[in-house]
Amino acid sequence: ATLTTEDGRALLYETIDTSGKPHTSTYLTDLVCDLISSCQTKFQCQVRSFVTDNAANMTAMRKTLEERTNSEVITYGCSSHLLNLLCKDLQVQDVKEHIVQIVKYFRNNHMAKAKFSAAGGKGLVLPSDVRWNSVADCLEAYVTQWDIILKICEDNSKDIDSAIFKKVSNIGLKHAAQEYLSLLKPIAVALDILQKKNATISDAVEQWKLLQDKFEESQNLS
């Protein structure tokens, strides 16, 4: 468990080995109540909020905790985790799949990789489930360097895989990647802010409000 102070400092308070225990909401609520009580006694403070990830047992635990404390402790799901889940909900699989195939080719094919590097290209990224924002990073690296990749394909058409050449030349795919990126980029910016060590709940509120305004504006323009 970590504590976040009023001035934004995050401190490790206690670690608990829960191996061999059933991670039910009741068991977790008992643990949290004990942690809150010991923290308030040790530091002579009041715990006002509690943040967890968004697993089903944690969500149930937060509800029970608010009932036990008569809502004196406000509970939250981890905003960073929620933003990552939002990115997955917005996933455009057909676009992602094609861009990943192109990126893999230019990362793994020796000729294509050498031509790309010689032309000043760099930083092509493959999405990874353990690296949040990696889908946005993949799309941004491709879109911003698409002209380099296209020229390599056109100048080396006999040596480039024809299926890859066809995908790169597809203007519709490029535009779809740009639109997909425009959806993910604001979330990626918010996610980077909320993953900082000194991020606070007030930061989360601000970022969610900015995202709400951004998406409402996009809907009004469409």
C-alpha positions in Angstrom: 0.0 0.0 0.0 1.2 3.5 -0.8 0.2 6.9 0.7 -0.1 10.1 -1.2 0.2 13.2 0.9 -1.4 16.5 0.5 1.7 17.9 -1.3 1.6 15.0 -3.8 4.4 12.8 -2.4 3.9 9.1 -2.8 5.2 6.9 0.1 5.3 3.2 0.5 3.4 2.4 3.7 3.2 -1.3 4.0 3.4 -4.5 1.9 1.3 -7.6 2.7 1.8 -11.1 1.5 -1.6 -12.3 0.5 -0.4 -15.6 -1.2 -2.6 -18.6 -0.2 -5.5 -16.3 0.8 -8.8 -16.1 -1.1 -8.8 -12.6 -2.7 -12.5 -12.1 -2.0 -13.9 -8.6 -1.6 -14.6 -9.3 2.1 -11.0 -10.4 2.7 -9.7 -7.4 0.8 -12.0 -5.0 2.7 -10.8 -6.3 6.0 -7.2 -5.7 4.9 -7.9 -2.2 3.8 -9.8 -1.2 6.9 -6.9 -2.4 9.0 -4.5 -0.4 6.8 -6.5 2.7 7.1 -6.9 2.4 10.9 -3.2 1.8 11.4 -2.2 4.6 9.1 -4.5 7.1 10.9 -3.1 6.0 14.3 0.5 6.1 13.2 0.4 9.5 11.4 -2.4 11.1 13.3 -4.2 11.8 10.0 -7.4 11.2 8.2 -7.5 8.9 5.2 -10.0 10.5 2.8 -9.7 8.4 -0.3 -8.5 4.9 -1.5 -7.5 3.9 -5.0 -7.3 0.4 -6.5 -7.1 -1.3 -9.8 -10.4 -2.2 -11.6 -10.5 -6.0 -11.1 -14.0 -7.3 -10.2 -13.0 -8.2 -6.6 -11.4 -4.7 -6.1 -14.5 -3.0 -7.5 -16.7 -5.0 -5.0 -14.2 -4.2 -2.2 -14.4 -0.5 -2.9 -18.2 -0.5 -2.6 -18.1 -2.5 0.7 -15.4 -0.1 2.0 -17.6 2.9 1.4 -20.5 1.2 3.2 -18.3 0.3 6.2 -16.9 3.8 6.5 -20.2 5.5 5.9 -18.6 7.1 2.7 -16.1 9.0 4.8 -13.5 7.3 2.6 -14.1 7.9 -1.1 -12.9 5.1 -3.3 -11.7 5.3 -6.9 -10.6 2.9 -9.6 -7.1 3.5 -11.1 -7.6 6.2 -13.8 -4.4 5.0 -15.6 -5.8 1.5 -15.8 -9.2 2.8 -16.9 -7.6 4.9 -19.7 -5.8 1.9 -20.9 -9.0 -0.1 -21.0 -10.6 2.8 -22.9 -7.9 2.6 -25.5 -8.7 -1.1 -26.0 -12.4 -0.3 -26.3 -11.6 2.2 -29.1 -9.4 -0.3 -30.9 -9.9 -0.5 -34.7 -8.6 -4.0 -35.3 -8.4 -3.9 -39.1 -6.3 -0.7 -39.1 -4.0 -1.9 -36.2 -3.5 -5.3 -37.9 -2.3 -3.8 -41.2 0.0 -1.2 -39.6 1.6 -3.8 -37.4 2.3 -5.9 -40.5 4.0 -3.0 -42.2 6.0 -2.1 -39.0 7.1 -5.7 -38.5 8.4 -5.8 -42.1 10.4 -2.6 -41.8 11.8 -3.8 -38.5 12.7 -7.4 -39.5 13.5 -7.3 -43.2 17.2 -6.5 -43.5 16.9 -4.6 -46.8 13.9 -2.6 -45.8 15.3 -1.8 -42.3 18.6 -0.6 -43.8 16.9 1.6 -46.4 14.6 3.0 -43.7 17.6 3.8 -41.4 19.6 5.3 -44.3 16.6 7.6 -45.1 16.6 9.0 -41.6 13.7 6.8 -40.3 13.7 5.7 -36.7 11.7 4.6 -33.8 9.1 2.2 -35.4 7.2 0.7 -32.5 5.3 -2.6 -32.1 2.3 -2.6 -29.8 2.7 -4.5 -26.5 0.1 -5.4 -23.9 2.5 -4.6 -21.1 3.4 -1.1 -22.5 0.4 1.1 -22.3 0.2 3.7 -25.1 2.3 1.4 -27.4 -0.6 1.3 -29.9 -0.7 5.1 -30.1 3.1 5.1 -30.3 3.0 2.6 -33.2 0.5 4.6 -35.1 2.3 7.9 -34.6 5.7 6.5 -35.7 4.1 5.1 -38.8 2.0 8.1 -39.8 4.8 10.7 -39.2 7.2 8.6 -41.3 4.8 7.3 -43.9 6.4 9.4 -46.6 9.8 7.8 -46.0 8.3 4.3 -46.0 6.3 5.0 -49.2 9.4 6.4 -51.0 11.4 3.3 -50.1 8.6 1.1 -51.4 8.4 3.1 -54.7 12.2 3.2 -55.2 12.6 -0.5 -54.4 9.4 -1.9 -55.8 11.0 -5.1 -57.1 12.6 -6.0 -53.8 9.8 -5.0 -51.4 7.1 -7.5 -50.5 4.2 -6.8 -52.8 1.6 -7.2 -50.1 3.5 -4.6 -47.9 3.9 -2.3 -50.9 0.1 -2.5 -51.5 -0.7 -1.6 -47.8 1.7 1.3 -47.7 0.4 2.7 -50.9 -3.2 2.5 -49.6 -4.1 6.1 -48.9 -7.3 5.0 -47.2 -5.3 2.9 -44.7 -3.0 5.9 -44.0 -6.0 8.2 -43.4 -7.7 5.5 -41.2 -4.5 5.3 -39.2 -4.5 9.1 -38.7 -8.1 9.0 -37.6 -7.4 6.2 -35.2 -4.4 8.1 -33.8 -6.5 11.2 -33.3 -8.8 9.2 -31.0 -5.9 7.6 -29.0 -3.6 10.6 -28.8 -5.6 12.6 -26.2 -5.9 9.5 -24.1 -2.2 8.8 -24.4 -1.4 12.3 -23.2 -3.7 11.9 -20.2 -2.2 8.4 -19.5 1.3 9.8 -19.5 0.4 12.5 -17.0 -1.5 10.1 -14.6 1.3 7.5 -14.6 3.7 10.0 -13.1 4.8 9.3 -9.5 3.4 12.6 -8.2 0.0 12.3 -10.0 -2.9 13.1 -7.7 -6.7 12.5 -7.8 -7.1 16.2 -8.7 -4.9 15.5 -11.8 -7.2 12.6 -12.7 -10.3 14.8 -12.4 -8.7 17.4 -14.6 -7.6 14.9 -17.3 -11.0 13.2 -17.4 -12.7 16.6 -17.8 -10.3 17.5 -20.6 -11.0 14.2 -22.4 -14.8 14.7 -22.0 -14.6 18.2 -23.6 -12.3 16.8 -26.3 -14.6 14.0 -27.3 -17.7 16.2 -27.1 -16.1 18.7 -29.4 -15.2 15.9 -31.8 -18.8 14.7 -31.9 -20.1 18.2 -32.5 -17.7 18.6 -35.5 -18.6 15.3 -37.0 
